[in-house]
Amino acid sequence: MSASARLAAVLESNSCHNAKLAEASTQSVSLGTKEPPLTLNRRWVPLAWIALCLIWGSTWLAIKIGLNDLPPISFCALRFVIAAAVLFAICAGRFPLPRHAADYGFLAYTGVLTFAVNYGLLFWGEQHISSGLAAILQATIPTFGLLFAHFMLPAEPMRWERIAGALLALAGVALICVKLLDFHGLWAFWGGIAIVAGAVSVAYTNVLIKSRPRQFAPAVMAAWQMIFALLPLLLVGFWTEGNPLHFHWTAVAVGCLFYLALVGSVIAFLLFYWLLNRVAVTNLLTISLITPPLAVGLGWLVAGETLTLWALLGASLVLLGVALILWRSAAPAR
C-alpha cells in the first residue's frame, strides 16, 4: 500500500492491536529472505526511519510540481499503474494470491476507497492549495479513524484525551477551510474540502481492514487494491482529461511520476514494513507529526509556498490534536 495509507493504519492502532500489526508485518516484510543479524538491523534502522520521513514529506511537493504539466486524475492513475506493476513483480512466487471471491470483493471495495477516492481527491485538491497545507489536512486521518474505530472496533474506547485531540484537530481543519474561502476563493475552499473528504475515506478503510482478519500479505493486498482502483481512475481520467498520449509530457513531469510511483509508493511501502518489524510502533507514530512540517518547509524552500498566520494557527491545532490522539493511542490501556 502507499505510504500514507499504511501509515494511517499504524496511527490508529493502540496497545490492543500492536500484536496483530507485529504478526502481520512478520509474515509480510521478510519477502522470503532470511533475517539479517541484529547488529545490522540496528545500524540501518535510523537511516530507514529518516528516509521514510523524507520520502513521505516530499511526495506532496512532487504531486504539486507534477500537476503543473499533468491533469490530476490521470496523474494519480498512472502513478498506481507503475506502482502496482512493481508490487506484483515483488510478490510473484513469494506470496499466495487471495483464494476466495469475497477476498477480491473486499480488496476492490477498500482499494477504490483508498486509492481512487482518497488519492483522486488529494491530487485534484492539491491543484488549488499548497502542498504543505495538503499534507496538514491529510494528517487528520487518525482523527477520523478514531471516530470510526469507536463504532467499528469494540476494543478501542473513546477516552477523553482522544475526544479532546479530535476536537482540536477538527477545529484546525474548520479554521483552515474557512480561511481558504476568505483569502484564496471558492476553488481553494473546495480543494481543502476534497482532501479532508479523502482523509475520511481512507480512515474508514483502515478501520475496516483492521476489523477483518488478515488473510493475505500486505504487499499482495496493496497491489490488488491499486489494480481495482485503476479502473475508475482511468475511466474518469480519460473521460474528463483526454488521452494520456496528448498530455504535456516534460522531463519534470515524468520524473515526478516515477518518483511518486517507485519511491513514494513502492520503496516507502517496503521501508514501512521493514521498520514495523524492527522498531516500536510509537517510533513510527512520530513520523506522522514530522512529515507535515517537513512538507511545509520543502514547499517553501523549493516552490516558494507560504502559509498565512491563520493557516499556521489551524495547522498547529491539527498537529496538536493528532499528537494528543497518538500519545494516548501509544499509551498502555488502563
C-alpha positions in Angstrom: 0.0 0.0 0.0 1.1 3.6 -0.4 2.9 5.4 2.3 0.0 7.5 3.7 -2.5 4.7 3.8 -0.2 2.2 5.6 0.9 4.9 8.0 -2.7 5.6 8.9 -3.2 2.0 9.8 -0.5 2.3 12.4 -1.6 5.7 13.6 -5.0 4.4 14.5 -3.5 1.4 16.4 -3.2 1.2 20.2 -1.8 -1.4 22.5 -4.8 -3.7 21.9 -3.7 -4.1 18.3 0.1 -3.9 18.4 0.4 -7.6 18.5 -1.7 -8.0 15.4 0.4 -5.5 13.5 3.6 -7.1 14.5 2.3 -10.5 13.4 1.1 -9.1 10.1 4.5 -7.5 9.4 6.4 -10.6 10.5 4.5 -12.6 7.8 5.0 -10.0 5.1 8.2 -8.0 5.4 10.8 -10.6 5.0 9.8 -11.2 1.4 11.1 -14.8 1.8 14.6 -13.8 2.9 16.5 -14.7 6.0 16.6 -12.1 8.7 19.8 -10.2 8.9 21.9 -10.0 12.1 20.5 -7.9 14.9 23.5 -5.5 14.8 23.0 -4.9 11.1 19.3 -4.1 11.8 20.2 -1.6 14.4 22.7 0.1 12.1 20.1 0.6 9.3 17.0 1.4 11.4 17.8 5.2 11.9 18.7 5.6 8.2 15.5 3.8 7.1 13.4 6.0 9.6 15.0 9.2 8.2 14.5 8.0 4.7 10.8 7.3 5.3 10.3 10.8 6.8 12.0 12.4 3.8 10.0 10.4 1.3 6.6 11.0 2.9 7.5 14.7 3.5 8.5 15.2 -0.2 5.7 13.4 -2.0 3.4 16.4 -1.5 5.8 18.6 -3.4 6.2 16.1 -6.1 2.5 16.0 -6.6 2.3 19.8 -6.7 5.1 20.1 -9.3 3.8 17.3 -11.5 0.3 19.0 -11.5 1.9 21.9 -13.5 2.0 19.6 -16.5 -0.3 16.6 -15.8 -4.0 16.6 -15.1 -4.8 15.3 -11.6 -6.9 12.1 -12.1 -4.8 10.6 -14.9 -1.6 11.6 -13.0 -2.9 9.7 -10.0 -3.9 6.7 -12.1 -0.5 6.4 -13.9 1.3 6.6 -10.5 -0.5 3.4 -9.4 -0.2 1.7 -12.8 3.5 1.7 -12.3 3.5 1.0 -8.5 1.0 -1.9 -8.9 3.2 -3.5 -11.6 6.3 -3.3 -9.4 4.5 -4.7 -6.4 3.1 -7.6 -8.4 6.6 -8.4 -9.6 7.9 -8.3 -6.0 5.0 -10.6 -4.9 5.4 -13.1 -7.7 6.3 -16.5 -6.3 6.7 -15.2 -2.8 3.1 -14.9 -1.6 -0.1 -16.8 -2.4 -2.9 -15.0 -4.2 -6.3 -14.4 -2.5 -8.3 -17.6 -2.8 -11.9 -16.6 -2.4 -14.3 -14.3 -4.3 -15.1 -12.5 -1.0 -11.5 -11.6 -0.7 -11.4 -9.9 -4.1 -14.7 -8.1 -3.3 -13.1 -6.8 -0.1 -9.9 -5.7 -1.9 -12.0 -4.0 -4.6 -14.1 -2.1 -2.1 -11.2 -1.0 0.1 -9.0 -0.3 -3.0 -11.5 2.1 -4.6 -11.9 4.0 -1.3 -8.2 4.2 -0.6 -6.6 4.7 -4.0 -9.4 6.0 -6.2 -11.4 8.2 -3.8 -8.7 9.3 -1.4 -5.9 9.9 -3.9 -8.2 11.1 -6.6 -9.5 13.8 -4.3 -6.0 14.5 -3.0 -4.5 15.1 -6.4 -7.5 17.2 -7.5 -7.5 19.2 -4.3 -3.8 20.0 -4.5 -4.3 21.9 -7.7 -5.9 24.6 -5.6 -3.9 24.7 -2.4 -0.3 24.5 -1.4 1.5 21.1 -0.9 2.2 21.8 2.7 -1.4 22.6 3.5 -2.5 19.4 1.7 -0.1 17.4 4.0 -1.6 19.1 7.1 -5.2 18.4 6.1 -4.4 14.8 5.2 -2.8 14.4 8.6 -6.3 14.3 10.1 -6.6 10.6 9.1 -6.0 9.4 12.7 -8.7 11.8 13.9 -11.4 10.4 11.6 -10.0 6.9 12.2 -10.6 7.4 15.9 -14.3 8.2 15.3 -14.8 5.2 13.0 -12.9 2.9 15.4 -15.2 3.9 18.3 -18.2 2.4 16.5 -16.5 -0.4 14.5 -13.8 -1.7 16.9 -15.2 -2.5 20.4 -11.7 -2.8 21.8 -10.9 0.9 21.1 -12.7 3.1 23.7 -13.3 6.8 23.3 -11.3 8.3 26.1 -11.4 12.0 27.0 -7.9 12.6 25.7 -8.8 11.3 22.3 -12.0 13.3 22.2 -10.0 16.5 23.1 -7.5 15.6 20.4 -10.2 15.0 17.8 -11.9 18.3 18.6 -8.7 20.3 18.4 -7.8 18.7 15.0 -11.3 19.3 13.6 -11.2 22.9 14.8 -8.0 23.3 13.0 -9.5 21.9 9.8 -12.5 24.2 10.1 -10.3 27.2 10.6 -8.1 26.3 7.6 -11.0 25.7 5.2 -12.9 28.9 6.3 -9.7 31.0 5.7 -9.1 29.3 2.4 -12.5 30.6 1.3 -11.8 34.1 2.7 -8.3 34.5 1.3 -8.0 32.2 -1.7 -11.5 31.8 -3.1 -14.0 29.1 -3.7 -11.8 26.7 -5.6 -9.2 26.7 -2.8 -12.0 26.0 -0.3 -13.3 23.0 -2.3 -9.7 21.8 -2.7 -9.3 21.7 1.0 -12.7 20.0 1.5 -11.8 17.4 -1.1 -8.5 16.5 0.7 -10.4 16.2 4.0 -13.0 14.0 2.4 -10.2 11.8 1.1 -8.8 11.6 4.6 -12.3 10.5 5.9 -12.4 7.8 3.2 -9.0 6.3 3.9 -9.6 6.5 7.7 -12.8 4.4 7.3 -11.0 1.9 5.1 -8.1 1.4 7.5 -10.5 0.7 10.4 -12.5 -1.6 8.1 -9.3 -3.5 7.3 -8.3 -3.7 11.0 -11.8 -5.2 11.8 -11.2 -8.1 9.4 -8.7 -10.9 9.9 -5.8 -10.6 7.5 -5.7 -13.4 5.0 -3.0 -12.1 2.6 0.3 -10.3 2.8 0.1 -6.5 2.8 2.1 -6.3 -0.4 -0.5 -8.5 -2.1 -3.3 -6.5 -0.6 -1.8 -3.2 -1.8 -1.2 -4.4 -5.3 -4.7 -5.7 -5.8 -6.2 -2.6 -4.2 -4.3 -0.5 -6.7 -5.5 -2.7 -9.6 -9.1 -2.4 -8.6 -8.8 1.4 -8.1 -7.3 1.8 -11.6 -10.5 1.2 -13.5 -12.5 4.1 -12.1 -9.4 6.4 -12.1 -8.5 5.6 -15.7 -12.1 5.9 -16.9 -12.7 9.2 -15.2 -9.3 10.5 -16.3 -9.8 9.5 -19.9 -13.4 10.9 -20.0 -12.6 14.2 -18.3 -8.9 14.8 -19.2 -8.4 13.0 -22.5 -5.8 10.6 -23.9 -2.6 10.5 -21.8 -0.6 10.4 -25.0 -1.7 14.0 -25.6 -0.6 15.3 -22.2 2.2 17.8 -21.7 5.0 15.3 -21.0 8.0 17.1 -19.8 11.1 15.7 -18.1 10.0 17.1 -14.8 6.5 15.6 -15.1 8.0 12.1 -15.9 10.4 12.5 -13.0 7.6 13.4 -10.6 5.5 10.4 -11.8 8.2 7.9 -11.4 9.3 9.4 -8.1 5.8 9.0 -6.7 5.3 5.5 -8.1 8.7 4.0 -7.2 9.9 6.0 -4.3 6.7 7.4 -2.8 4.8 4.1 -3.1 6.9 1.0 -3.5 10.1 1.9 -1.6 8.2 3.7 1.1 5.9 0.7 1.5 8.8 -1.7 1.8 10.6 0.6 4.3 7.5 0.9 6.4 7.0 -2.8 6.8 10.7 -3.4 7.3 10.7 -0.8 10.2 7.4 -2.1 11.6 9.1 -5.4 12.3 12.1 -3.8 14.0 11.1 -0.7 16.0 8.3 0.1 18.4 5.1 1.3 17.0 5.4 4.6 18.9 8.6 5.4 17.0 6.6 5.1 13.7 3.8 7.3 15.1 6.2 10.2 15.3 6.6 10.2 11.5 3.0 11.5 11.1 3.9 14.6 13.1 7.2 15.2 11.3 6.1 14.9 7.7 3.5 17.8 7.6 6.1 20.4 8.8 8.6 18.9 6.5 6.2 19.2 3.6 5.6 22.8 4.5 9.3 23.5 4.7 10.0 21.8 1.3 7.1 23.7 -0.3 8.5 27.0 1.0 12.1 26.2 0.0 11.5 24.7 -3.4 8.3 26.2 -4.6 8.1 29.4 -2.7 4.8 28.4 -0.9 3.8 30.4 2.1 1.1 30.0 4.8 -1.0 32.8 6.3 -1.0 33.2 10.1 -4.5 31.8 10.2 -3.4 28.7 8.2 -0.4 28.3 10.6 -2.8 28.5 13.6 -5.1 25.9 12.0 -2.1 23.7 11.2 -0.9 23.9 14.8 -4.4 22.9 16.1 -4.4 19.9 13.7 -1.0 18.7 14.7 -1.6 19.3 18.4 -4.8 17.3 18.2 -3.2 14.5 16.3 -0.3 14.4 18.7 -2.8 14.1 21.6 -4.6 11.2 19.9 -1.4 9.4 19.1 0.1 9.9 22.5 -2.9 8.3 24.2 -3.1 5.6 21.5 0.5 4.6 22.2 0.0 4.6 26.0 -0.9 1.3 27.7 -4.5 0.7 28.2 -5.6 1.1 31.9 
